[in-house]
Amino acid sequence: MPPEELSAPRLSVRLSAGERFSPHLELIIAGELDSNTAVSLRECVAVLAARSTSRLLVLDLSGVTCCDSAGLSILLGIRETLALAGIKVMFGHASAAARTAADRVGLTGHLAMWGGS
């Protein structure tokens, strides 16, 4: 499998061809973002961010069907870690599942989610 993609039974990550923000790296996250898949997401994002020259990473969360506290924690960790490398992380098009999970624990503002599906 190309390093640009992660596909596990419950979570997939793929590069977007969209150019909403240029230049940027945009990843579309789909499936379950939970304690069983969060580490795989972190590893995939780390590899892709290290290979990119972009200073902006957009994580499109429109395909997230389930999200728990481990998933939210990984999203915050990705944003904080990449900020140390000078990469800004934005979370966009949050699915109802991602937005509900963030609302439930009071993290919507911290995740700076925009858009919605």
C-alpha positions in Angstrom: 0.0 0.0 0.0 1.4 3.5 -0.9 2.5 5.5 2.2 0.0 8.2 1.1 -2.8 6.0 2.3 -3.8 4.0 5.4 -6.5 1.4 5.1 -7.4 -0.6 8.1 -10.7 -2.5 8.5 -12.2 0.4 10.4 -10.3 3.5 9.4 -8.9 4.9 6.1 -6.8 8.0 5.3 -6.3 9.3 1.8 -4.8 12.3 0.2 -7.2 14.8 -1.2 -6.8 16.3 -4.7 -8.7 19.4 -3.5 -7.0 22.8 -3.4 -9.1 24.7 -0.8 -6.0 25.9 0.8 -2.8 26.2 -1.2 -0.2 24.9 -0.7 -1.4 22.4 1.8 -1.6 18.7 2.6 -5.2 17.5 3.0 -6.1 14.1 4.3 -9.6 12.7 4.3 -10.3 10.5 7.3 -13.1 7.9 7.1 -14.4 5.2 9.4 -14.0 4.7 13.2 -11.6 7.0 15.1 -11.2 5.2 18.4 -8.7 3.6 20.7 -8.2 0.8 18.2 -7.4 3.0 15.2 -6.0 6.2 16.7 -2.4 5.2 16.8 -2.5 4.1 13.1 -3.8 7.5 12.2 -1.1 9.3 14.2 1.6 7.2 12.5 0.2 7.8 9.0 -0.1 11.5 9.6 3.5 11.7 10.9 4.9 10.0 7.8 2.9 12.1 5.4 3.7 15.4 7.2 7.4 14.5 7.3 7.4 14.0 3.6 5.5 17.2 2.8 6.8 20.7 2.4 3.5 22.2 3.3 3.1 24.2 6.5 -0.7 23.5 6.6 -2.3 20.2 7.2 -6.1 19.9 6.8 -7.8 16.8 8.3 -11.2 16.4 6.7 -13.3 14.5 9.2 -16.4 14.2 7.1 -16.1 10.4 6.9 -15.7 9.7 10.6 -18.5 7.4 11.6 -17.5 6.9 15.3 -15.2 8.9 17.5 -14.2 8.3 21.2 -11.9 10.1 23.7 -8.8 8.3 22.3 -9.7 9.6 18.8 -10.1 13.1 20.1 -6.8 12.8 22.1 -4.9 11.8 18.9 -6.4 14.7 17.0 -5.2 17.1 19.6 -1.8 15.4 19.9 -1.3 15.6 16.1 -2.1 19.4 16.2 0.2 20.0 19.1 3.1 17.9 17.8 3.0 19.3 14.3 2.8 22.9 15.7 6.3 22.3 17.1 7.5 21.6 13.5 5.9 24.7 12.3 2.9 23.0 10.7 -0.6 24.3 11.4 -3.4 21.7 11.6 -7.0 22.5 10.8 -9.9 20.1 11.2 -12.6 20.5 8.6 -16.0 19.1 7.6 -16.5 17.3 10.9 -19.0 14.6 10.7 -21.9 14.4 13.2 -20.0 11.7 15.1 -16.8 13.8 15.4 -18.7 16.9 16.3 -20.9 15.1 18.9 -17.8 13.5 20.5 -16.0 16.9 20.7 -19.2 18.6 22.1 -19.7 15.8 24.7 -16.3 16.5 26.3 -16.1 20.3 25.6 -13.4 20.2 23.0 -15.1 21.7 20.0 -13.4 25.0 20.5 -10.0 23.3 21.1 -10.3 21.3 17.9 -11.3 24.4 15.9 -13.6 22.3 13.6 -15.1 24.1 10.7 -17.8 23.0 8.3 -19.9 20.0 8.9 -21.6 17.2 7.2 
